[in-house]
Amino acid sequence: MDIEHALIAFSAISQETRLRVLKLLIEYGRDGVAAGALSKQLEIPHNTLSFHLSHLSQARLITSKKQGRSMIYAANNDTIQAMIGYLNENCCIREEGRENITCKPAKRGKRLC
């Protein structure tokens, strides 16, 4: 992830409603959930939710697919992991005594130093 995409992604979730939407979508996993169910669970009007879903989609934080008459939204775990990786990419390099130690990626984008 480059800095421009990181700024867009972090900016998208710097708003309370969008962060709540993304966290709920993460709970649903790859199957996702219909926009109507999101609206109901978060008690957000459909038009307001649509506005926020658009921002999350433009930041590539969520995906959508048509299923019958519904739009199904899911968290884009690849982008979320890329955000975590972006924050961790220089993990521990300035820690005293670790200047010459290379951090090794562990599972799920974490680093072991």
C-alpha positions in Angstrom: 0.0 0.0 0.0 1.4 3.4 -0.9 0.9 6.5 1.1 -1.9 7.9 -1.2 -4.0 4.8 -0.8 -3.3 4.7 2.9 -4.5 8.3 3.3 -7.7 7.5 1.4 -8.4 4.4 3.4 -7.6 5.9 6.8 -9.6 9.0 6.0 -12.6 6.9 5.1 -12.7 5.2 8.5 -12.0 8.4 10.4 -15.7 9.1 10.5 -17.8 7.3 13.2 -20.5 5.9 11.0 -18.1 4.5 8.4 -16.0 2.9 11.1 -19.1 1.3 12.7 -20.2 0.0 9.3 -16.8 -1.5 8.5 -16.5 -3.1 11.9 -19.9 -4.7 11.5 -19.0 -5.9 8.0 -15.9 -7.5 9.3 -18.1 -9.5 11.7 -20.0 -10.9 8.7 -16.9 -12.1 7.0 -16.7 -13.0 3.3 -20.4 -13.7 3.0 -21.3 -10.1 3.7 -24.7 -8.8 4.5 -27.5 -6.9 2.7 -27.5 -3.1 2.9 -31.0 -3.2 4.4 -29.8 -5.4 7.3 -26.9 -3.0 7.9 -29.3 -0.1 8.0 -31.5 -1.8 10.5 -28.7 -3.1 12.8 -26.9 0.2 12.9 -30.2 2.3 12.9 -29.0 4.4 10.0 -31.4 5.6 7.3 -30.9 3.9 3.9 -29.8 7.1 2.1 -27.3 7.9 4.9 -25.9 4.4 4.8 -25.6 4.5 1.0 -23.5 7.7 1.3 -21.1 6.0 3.8 -21.0 2.7 1.8 -19.9 4.8 -1.2 -17.0 6.3 0.7 -15.9 2.9 2.0 -16.2 1.4 -1.5 -14.1 4.2 -3.1 -11.4 3.5 -0.5 -11.6 -0.2 -1.5 -12.4 -1.1 2.1 -15.6 -3.0 1.1 -16.9 -4.9 -1.8 -20.4 -5.3 -3.1 -22.3 -7.7 -5.3 -25.9 -7.9 -6.5 -27.9 -10.8 -5.1 -31.4 -10.8 -6.3 -32.9 -7.4 -5.5 -30.3 -6.8 -2.7 -26.8 -5.4 -2.6 -24.5 -7.5 -0.5 -21.6 -5.7 1.1 -18.5 -7.3 2.7 -15.3 -6.0 4.2 -12.3 -6.2 1.8 -9.9 -8.0 4.1 -7.0 -7.6 1.6 -7.2 -3.8 1.9 -7.6 -4.0 5.7 -4.5 -6.2 6.0 -2.6 -3.9 3.7 -3.5 -1.0 6.0 -2.2 -3.0 9.0 0.9 -3.9 7.0 1.5 -0.3 6.1 1.5 0.7 9.8 3.8 -2.2 10.7 6.2 -2.1 7.8 9.0 -0.6 9.8 8.1 -2.3 13.1 10.8 -2.0 15.7 13.6 -0.7 13.5 14.4 2.2 15.9 14.1 0.2 19.0 17.4 0.4 21.0 19.7 -2.5 20.2 17.6 -3.6 17.3 19.0 -1.4 14.5 20.5 -4.4 12.6 17.7 -6.9 13.3 15.2 -7.4 10.5 11.6 -7.8 11.5 10.1 -10.9 9.9 6.4 -11.0 8.8 4.3 -13.4 10.9 0.7 -14.5 10.2 -1.9 -11.9 9.5 0.4 -9.1 8.7 2.0 -8.8 12.1 5.7 -8.6 12.5 8.0 -10.4 14.9 11.1 -8.4 15.9 
